[in-house]
Amino acid sequence: MARQSASPYTPDAESAGFDDDERAASSSDADDPPLDRSEALIELLANSRRRYLWQHLRREGEEIPLQEASRVIAARELDKPPSAVTYDERKSVYTSLLQFHCPKMADAGLIEFDRRAARVAPCEGSNLVVELEPDRRRVGRTVLAAVGLSALVTAGAWRFGLPVFGALTPEALAVSLGIAAVTACSLYYAVVRSARAVDFDEVLRRLR
């Protein structure tokens, strides 16, 4: 199936089928700084309609009419069976998929989209893997808290002459605290410089 990217459309046509979040996302795309591949995919599928569409196409594994996809998505949003979705409920989803979501997903290589025929299909090799990097600030705060607590406990035990610690000389105490600090810094750099490969299905489960 030939893939079609988005074609120009008017603001009036856009507003007919989009909610406020979708219009805001559309207007801010040009001003956003470039993201790496993993961040871009996560941001793209953070939108529930695009996420539902991608998951449905993954399950079907074949090309489907956009009308069918919009009915399934509307049913998930409204928590009702697809057969109970009304024309107006489906039409609202259909319009936003046709004019905004499907072109955006096609441009990202997540789906194949034939705008003229109003059909969508999963891309080959759509079982994506992303690299998740640790939160540097959170790791740093955790390491600092652990080092501070251990230093406080060690110094207190030495000050009050508790077993083992009380026998240390001031020089030995300083060395032990220095070793603990160096070890903590090494662990911090090892963690923040690591990245974990995660299947995109797992990422989507975390977004639910």
C-alpha positions in Angstrom: 0.0 0.0 0.0 1.4 3.4 -1.0 2.2 5.6 2.0 0.8 9.1 1.9 2.0 11.9 4.1 -0.2 14.7 5.3 -1.7 17.2 2.9 -2.5 20.8 3.7 -5.9 21.5 5.3 -7.6 24.5 6.7 -7.9 25.5 10.4 -11.7 25.2 10.2 -11.4 21.6 9.0 -9.0 20.8 11.8 -11.1 22.3 14.5 -14.1 20.2 13.4 -12.5 17.0 14.6 -9.9 17.8 17.2 -10.0 18.5 20.9 -8.0 21.2 22.6 -5.0 19.0 23.3 -4.7 17.9 19.7 -4.9 21.5 18.4 -2.3 22.6 20.9 0.0 19.7 19.8 -0.5 20.6 16.2 0.3 24.3 16.7 3.4 23.7 18.9 5.2 21.1 16.8 7.1 23.6 14.8 8.4 25.3 17.9 9.5 22.2 19.8 13.3 21.3 19.9 14.2 18.2 18.0 13.9 14.9 19.9 15.9 11.7 19.5 14.1 8.7 18.0 13.1 7.1 21.4 11.8 10.4 22.8 9.9 11.2 19.6 8.2 7.8 19.6 7.2 8.0 23.2 5.9 11.5 22.8 4.0 10.5 19.6 2.3 7.5 21.3 1.6 9.3 24.5 -1.6 10.5 22.8 -4.3 7.9 23.5 -5.8 7.9 20.0 -2.5 7.2 18.3 -1.6 4.6 20.9 -5.0 2.8 20.4 -4.6 2.9 16.7 -1.1 1.5 16.8 -2.0 -1.3 19.2 -5.1 -2.2 17.1 -3.0 -2.4 14.0 -0.5 -4.6 15.8 -3.2 -7.0 16.8 -4.8 -7.1 13.4 -1.5 -7.3 11.5 -3.1 -6.2 8.2 -4.5 -3.2 6.4 -7.9 -2.1 7.6 -10.4 0.7 6.7 -10.0 3.9 8.8 -13.7 3.7 9.5 -13.2 0.4 11.3 -10.2 1.8 13.2 -12.2 4.9 14.3 -15.0 2.8 15.6 -12.7 0.6 17.7 -10.9 3.7 19.1 -14.2 5.4 19.9 -15.4 2.3 21.7 -12.2 2.2 23.8 -12.5 5.9 24.7 -16.2 5.6 25.6 -15.8 2.2 27.2 -18.5 0.5 25.2 -18.7 -2.3 22.6 -17.8 -1.2 19.0 -21.3 -2.1 17.9 -22.8 0.4 20.3 -20.7 3.4 18.9 -22.9 5.9 17.1 -22.2 7.6 13.9 -21.4 11.0 15.5 -19.1 9.3 18.1 -17.2 7.5 15.3 -17.1 10.5 13.0 -15.3 12.7 15.5 -12.5 10.1 15.9 -12.4 9.4 12.2 -11.8 13.1 11.3 -9.0 13.5 13.8 -7.3 10.3 12.6 -7.6 11.2 8.9 -6.4 14.8 9.2 -4.0 14.7 12.0 -3.0 11.5 13.7 -2.5 9.1 10.8 -0.3 11.5 8.8 1.8 12.2 11.9 2.2 8.4 12.5 3.0 7.8 8.8 5.7 10.4 8.8 7.2 8.8 11.9 7.2 5.4 10.1 4.8 3.8 12.6 2.0 3.0 10.1 1.3 3.0 6.4 -1.5 5.4 5.5 -3.4 5.7 2.3 -5.3 9.0 2.7 -7.2 8.8 -0.6 -8.6 5.3 0.2 -8.8 6.0 3.9 -7.0 2.8 4.9 -4.2 2.1 7.4 -1.8 -0.7 7.9 1.1 -1.6 10.3 4.6 -1.0 9.0 6.9 -3.9 8.6 9.2 -4.2 11.6 7.0 -2.1 13.8 8.1 -4.1 16.8 10.1 -1.2 18.1 12.7 -1.0 20.8 13.6 2.2 22.6 16.6 3.1 24.8 15.5 4.5 28.2 18.0 6.5 30.1 17.9 6.9 33.9 16.8 10.2 35.5 20.1 11.8 36.4 18.6 14.2 39.0 16.8 11.4 40.8 19.9 9.2 40.8 22.0 12.1 42.0 19.6 12.9 44.9 19.5 9.2 45.9 23.3 8.9 45.9 23.8 12.1 47.9 21.2 11.1 50.4 22.8 7.7 50.8 26.3 9.1 51.2 25.1 11.8 53.7 23.2 9.2 55.8 26.1 6.8 55.9 28.6 9.6 56.7 26.3 10.8 59.5 25.9 7.3 61.0 29.6 6.5 60.7 30.6 9.8 62.3 28.1 9.4 65.1 29.2 5.8 65.8 32.8 7.0 66.0 32.0 10.0 68.2 30.2 7.8 70.7 32.8 5.1 70.7 30.6 2.3 69.4 32.2 -1.1 68.6 34.5 -1.1 65.5 34.0 2.6 64.7 35.1 3.8 68.1 38.5 2.2 67.6 39.2 4.2 64.4 41.7 7.1 64.4 40.5 10.4 62.9 42.7 9.7 59.9 41.2 6.2 59.4 37.7 7.6 59.8 38.5 10.2 57.1 39.9 7.5 54.8 36.8 5.3 55.2 34.4 8.2 54.5 36.5 9.1 51.4 36.3 5.5 50.1 32.5 5.6 50.6 32.2 8.9 48.7 34.4 7.6 45.8 32.4 4.4 45.6 29.1 6.3 45.6 30.4 8.6 42.8 31.5 5.6 40.8 28.1 4.0 41.1 26.4 7.2 40.1 28.4 7.5 36.9 27.9 3.9 36.1 24.1 4.2 36.4 23.6 7.5 34.6 25.7 6.4 31.7 23.7 3.2 31.2 20.7 2.9 28.9 18.2 0.0 29.0 16.6 -1.4 25.8 12.8 -1.7 26.3 10.3 -3.2 24.0 7.8 -0.5 22.9 4.9 -2.6 24.0 6.2 -2.3 27.5 6.6 1.4 27.2 2.9 1.7 26.1 1.8 -0.4 29.1 3.4 2.1 31.3 1.5 4.9 29.6 -1.9 3.4 30.3 
